[in-house]
């Protein structure tokens, strides 16, 4: 496709069509402080001069120690992951409609599904969905197709707010009632109502929006005793340490959904991510997305093919399980390589280091005067600090110390003004934990 720049008249017409006067208004959501300075490049630079100019400007970027999480996590990604994923046969491959020409891609997807079923303890996984939040919406729609009856889902109030907004957007316009389930302000865990109210399913977040682990066995049994399906929302890395959803309670969760970003996907300005969704074999015909199967050809040779393609591309739109599901092929490829490279032992060791670092950091910060820990329950690698100052002000002040301190929960409509959700991963060393403690002590004296 040729590059054809627009002249002034064409640009003005497009701006008028979207209701603005200047191009820079398209970037109003970027804080003014980040737009300060001269962003223009000198005219007519050679490639070598341009590279040197950009390297010089990059020196102005101050690296931050990242203690933020809330659904997007900074983890080490082995070099092998994207070295292989960037090979042409993976990097530029599209959907594998022709199995005779797509055996490599199909095998990767098959291996991915196998890894996800092992992590979740469920029989079937798809491949895959846009992200974890839209994957949860798809799981809710799947539950409604299975259950029938009143279109209602029980949603915890302490589900990650960004995920709840996706549920509202995808399900609200379909007249599906999202009934909020409150949390106990003392423990930070779900406080279930006596009556399920005819809902189709209960969403069980493990870990919840406060970083706290829920009593998943009791919650799963509560749902099943009232005729509800149990939808587990999980962190795939945490599953290397925690009980698999398929083993929750007496019968196990019916579905497990989550965000695959912790499995080899870098934090690149908001995406791309991918969602995973696994379920019981009994529900497989209601599962959205693609499924890859292992088979044999007419000569008895093993191979891979797409199966149960209940998408609008393959059947009548009204019969499709989903009209927006997709295979995030490149992200799934990277995640598969990541899981294969680390193996079960490596994933467990990474998860354990994350928990140990978070536990150590929690001890350091809780020892500071006026800092409180509002929730004392078990956690994985995130926890809430209750600060004596607004959490957003403390976070902004810590940026000056080279620290991305966490996520203020009040900005997301959770907790109190001083609540800060803090995360630690294997990328943080002991010196980083102490630097956070010392910087927070200094900031609390001045803010």
BELWO-V918594 format. One record per run of one state. SS is the DSSP state (h for helix, s for strand, l for the rest). FROM is the first residue (numbers start at 1). LEN is the number of residues. If there is no record, write none. Layout:
ss	from	len
SS	FROM	LEN
SS	FROM	LEN
This chain:
ss	from	len
l	1	7
h	8	11
l	19	4
h	23	5
l	28	4
h	32	4
l	36	11
h	47	12
l	59	6
s	65	2
l	67	12
h	79	7
l	86	2
h	88	4
l	92	7
h	99	3
l	102	1
h	103	18
l	121	3
s	124	2
l	126	3
s	129	1
l	130	2
h	132	16
l	148	4
s	152	5
l	157	4
h	161	14
l	175	2
s	177	5
l	182	1
s	183	1
l	184	6
s	190	1
l	191	10
s	201	6
l	207	5
s	212	1
l	213	3
h	216	10
l	226	3
s	229	7
l	236	2
h	238	3
l	241	4
h	245	3
l	248	7
s	255	5
h	260	3
l	263	12
s	275	5
l	280	1
h	281	6
l	287	4
s	291	6
l	297	5
s	302	6
l	308	3
s	311	1
l	312	5
h	317	3
l	320	2
s	322	1
l	323	6
h	329	38
l	367	5
s	372	1
l	373	6
s	379	1
l	380	2
s	382	5
l	387	4
h	391	9
l	400	3
s	403	2
l	405	2
s	407	2
h	409	4
l	413	6
s	419	5
l	424	6
h	430	17
l	447	1
